[in-house]
């Protein structure tokens, strides 16, 4: 009965909100043609994800095998359960900073536990329908922290790019740069040559053969050259002993209270960044395809993916913008493409795992250097800087806090600054109009929605009429309240018109309540006109009911009632 009522009211039911997109695709009809399109797209994405997953894992302080576990298990679950048709899940460059810091502070077991807890939090956020609120992160904040992460990623790869000998590399950028400079004499020419060649091949193929898998080809060429020429560079085999040829047995992380409390801040950071990245990626896919994702369903899927990844020894999973865009451009039909991408990665582990031992770390560092450069949205930064001091301040604060402080702190401060900027601008759009000065600024007739002019209103000194335009919320109440407080005992009635007020919050209603108290003490009747049902409901909650205040649909109706009351008193 409840579901029927919900459906009749137009609101989606629980099942409709959280049904994975794969069910939608299957209901539409799925056959060999759609399977072929998804298989091609899945293979294309797997080719892109293979070197990236290992490179991101190594940069994060994990093993390349863990990067593949994350892409396989997490990527499969994101596509199977997600609310986006085209989302590709896996390890993301945006997490490198947080993951590396967590490994350094809590070890690998702490990272896996934080990933598990993050999955629970993200699923809970989805079921609580908080997905819509994640979208309110200001654009300058996302551009700023993404650029900051890119700088940190590049700085973390300098040692491998140049083949430097550095035993204890500091984590903080301010300490890392001097340490890298002090180790400049230990540059390995072979490593530098491999990294430069890798970047060159990627960029060349991107320009002249954009449809070829540039990253995989570059890494393959580097691995072949390293093996045949026996170059003196570190490889996955020499540092990690290669990668296993199968998935590990799933197991729960240690769930002791002490361990949970220790990694809880990291888990909360993973949850916040994962939700932002995943929903941004889903929005990008929507823009490319004209489809619409279900944000809360997507959060639940991301939560399940992180739980699954942690059970197999992986780390943070999120929606990846570059791989999702590749999936769309490759002609994917639906979520099966993402599931097949994970399957192809698993096949690589089963068949070609020994070959990964020859991949030089300098080549993977070159891949991440290109990824870091692509993460910086150069055109968006230029536009935001030109947009004004407000956007530039939010962008700069988020960027520098990401680099020199902490990513979570950067997002919180950036969001706070963006909110204050929005409040300031919204407050300036709210205005209150009453009798104008004899000499004033020239305006068009349509400048303010004043309505029809009536001589009797202007000729009645006992009635003061105010018209508020714009949202009456906490950011605007100070300026509006100072004008409304100018009522005098000589007035018999005060009319406040709300016909141009789209929104009223509790602070605005409290200000009107104070005005009603003042009007009652001075014997002035207060009339509220043109208020919508929602605004009237807020008024009623604050006790603004007759006989304290009077309501009318229009100013004309209120003036007529004031005139009738005056004649009755006579």
C-alpha positions, 0 to 999 in steps of 0.5 A: 500500500505504501509503495502504491501511494509513493508511486501515485505521488510521483516519487520513485520507490525504494526498489526504483532508486536502488535497482542496479542499471544492469537490470534496466539494460537487461529489461531493454533487451540484451543480445549478441549485438550488445554483448559484442559492443560491451566485449570490445569496450571492456577489452579496450578499458582493460588494456588501459587499466592494466598498467594504471592499476599497477602504477597507482598501487606502487605509487600508493605504497601497495604492491602491483598485485593489490592494484590488480585485485582492486581493479578486478574485484572492485571494478566488477562489483561497481558495474554489477551493482552500480547506478550508472550504465558506464561507470568503470571502478578501480584504483584511482590516482586521486587516492594515492596521497591518502593511501600512501599516508595510511600505509605509512601510519597504519601499515597494510592491515590498517589500509585494508581495514580503512577500505572495509570501513569506508565501504560500510560508510559509503553504502550507508550514505547511499541508503540514507540518500545522501548522494544528492548532497555530495554533488554540492561540492563547488567546482573550484574545490574539485578543480583545486584538489585534483590539481593539488593531487596531480602535483603530489603524484608527480613529486612522488614519482621523481625518484623512479623517473630519475632512478635516484637512490633515496632510502627514506623519502619524506612524505611531505612535499616541503621535505621531499623536494630538498631530499630529492635535490640532495640525491641528484648525484645518484641519477641512473641514466638507464632509468631516466632513458626508460621514463623519457622513452615511455612518456614520448611513446605515450604522447606520440601515439596519443597524437598520431594514433589516438585509438591505440592503447598508448600506455600499454604499448609504452610499458610493453616496449619498455619491458621488452627493452629492459629484458633484452638489453638487461638494463640496470633498472628496478622492475616489478620482479626485482622489487616485488618478486612479480605478481601472483597468477590468481586471486587470494582467498578472501578474508575479513580484516581485523575488526578490533575496536582499537584498530577501528578507532585508529583508522577511522579518520582515514576511512572517513577521508576515503569515503568523502573522496570516493563519493566525490570522485565516483559521482563526478565520474558518473556525471561525466558519463551522463554528459557524454551519453545523455543518460542519467545515473542514480547517485544513491545506488551508485554510492551503495555499489561503491560501498560494496566494491570497497568491502569486496576489494578489502576482502581480497587484500585490495584497497580503495575503489572509486569511479575513474573518470578517464577509464569511464570516458574510454568505456563510453568512447569505445562503444559500451552498451551497458554495465556488462562492459565494466564486468568484462573489463574486470574479467579480462584483467583476471585473465591477464593475471592467470595467463601472463603474470610472469611477464609483469616481472619485466616491467620497469618501475621507471616506465610505470612512473612515466605513465603516472607522470602523464596521468598527473599532467592530464589530471590538471585541468588547465583550461578550467583553472584559467577560466576560474582565475578570470571569473573573479576573486571569489572563485580564484580564492577557493581554487587557490586555498584548496590547491595549496592546502592539498599540497602542503596540509591535508586533502580532507582539510583542503576539501572542507576548507574549500567547501566552507569558502565556497559556501560563504561566497555563495551566501554573500552573493545570494544575500546581495540578490535579496532586496526590500523596496518601499517608498523611493526617494524623489531623485533616484537611479533611472530604471526600466519599468520591468526592473522590479516586479512592483505590480499595478500602481494605485493612487490610494496606496501612495496617498495613505500615510498610515500604511507602509508597504515593503516588497521583498525580492529574492530568498530570505535566508540567514545571509540576507536577514541582517540587511532586510531586518534593518529596513523593516525595523524602521516602523513607527507608532504613527503607522497603522498598518505594515504590509510585507509582500512575499510574492517575489520570495521563493524561499524562506528559512528559519532565520528569516522567519525568526526575523519576521517573528521579531518584527511582529512582536515589535509591531504589536507593541507599537499597535501596528497591524502586520500583514503578510501578503503573497506568501506561498504555501511552503512559506506560510507553513514556516510562518505557522511553525514559528507561531505567526498566526492571527491575531498576531499577523494577518494574511492576504493573497495580494497587496491590494487585498491587504490595503482594502482590508486595512481600509475596511478596518479603519472605517469600522473603527470610525 
